[in-house]
């Protein structure tokens, strides 16, 4: 079973290479999350948002991670965090070359 998590939130920057450098310690921490298969970091300077798409191998770890991440973002003063959990339709996703 694969569980997809989508998170986004208002974000004023940094973006691009500056974000890559500033968030490297956080990325290393996230890489160690239980159940995490991968994360794609997302950002939109034009829309003033950032977030990510995550693939977990189980729903329990996905829900635990969302609670942890929302608390971490809130501690930075970030509000209006949107988190969603989706089941992945594996056969259709594999047809369309999803990295499962």
Buried (B, 14 or more C-beta within 10 A) or exposed (E): EBBBBBBBBBBEEBBEEEBEEEBEEEEEEBEEBEBBBEBEBBBEBEEEBBBBBBBBBEBEBBBBBBEEBBEEBEEEEBEEBEBEBEEBEEEEBEEEEBEE
